[in-house]
Amino acid sequence: DAGITQSPRHKVTETGTPVTLRCHQTENHRYMYWYRQDPGHGLRLIHYSYGVKDTDKGEVSDGYSVSRSKTEDFLLTLESATSSQTSVYFCAVGEGREQYFGPGTRLTVT
Amino acid sequence: AQSVSQHNHHVILSEAASLELGCNYSYGGTVNLFWYVQYPGQHLQLLLKYFSGDPLVKGIKGFEAEFIKSKFSFNLRKPSVQWSDTAEYFCAVFSAVGGNEKLTFGTGTRLTIIP
């Protein structure tokens, strides 16, 4: 499992509120990723990090920001949640070509 | 840009039937291909991977996949499925462009096995 935890595991929030999801790893992987999973779209990359304070955008980054102040933590923030951001969010970690996924966070924006 | 196509959106089979799920990719660099499985309510797990060498790769739980370069395909197979194989299956291609490493996933194939 690569020692990945995500918190919270489930969250319901209202449109316009800020939301932060946390990914924590215990094995010092350099790369960390945030994906969202939606029916008919598979997994799509939101943002990723290749080191502390080093982040870059993925294919669906609008409306999301990230931060990585420590190797083990990668935070995903929705500054002002919208209903289109209702999804399941997966964190992944990797080193080279292989990625290992966390248990996911189910976010509902009402 | 790289892309992955999985044309089977939902496959329904009876136990003991043979399985083949299609995956086609588009990527101009060195090909690294993966199949992931997601059991109901769980996270993605690596099923198998191809980096180089023998184009027929074997994974966990009796799954295998064949890399056919001329067809840009990496189809997943299993000779005899079980009810416990009910899950969603994702094909992915790895790319490293400009030092940035990422996986691009297909849209997934939902597999339902009828006992």
Chai-1 contact restraints between the chains, C-beta under 6 A:
chainA,res_idxA,chainB,res_idxB,connection_type,confidence,min_distance_angstrom,max_distance_angstrom,comment,restraint_id
A,G42,B,F90,contact,1.0,0.0,6.0,A-B,restraint_1
A,G42,B,F105,contact,1.0,0.0,6.0,A-B,restraint_2
A,G42,B,G106,contact,1.0,0.0,6.0,A-B,restraint_3
A,G42,B,T107,contact,1.0,0.0,6.0,A-B,restraint_4
A,G42,B,G108,contact,1.0,0.0,6.0,A-B,restraint_5
A,L43,B,F105,contact,1.0,0.0,6.0,A-B,restraint_6
A,L45,B,K102,contact,1.0,0.0,6.0,A-B,restraint_7
A,R97,B,N32,contact,1.0,0.0,6.0,A-B,restraint_8
A,R97,B,F94,contact,1.0,0.0,6.0,A-B,restraint_9
A,Q99,B,L103,contact,1.0,0.0,6.0,A-B,restraint_10
A,F101,B,H43,contact,1.0,0.0,6.0,A-B,restraint_11
A,F101,B,L44,contact,1.0,0.0,6.0,A-B,restraint_12
A,P103,B,H43,contact,1.0,0.0,6.0,A-B,restraint_13
A,G104,B,H43,contact,1.0,0.0,6.0,A-B,restraint_14
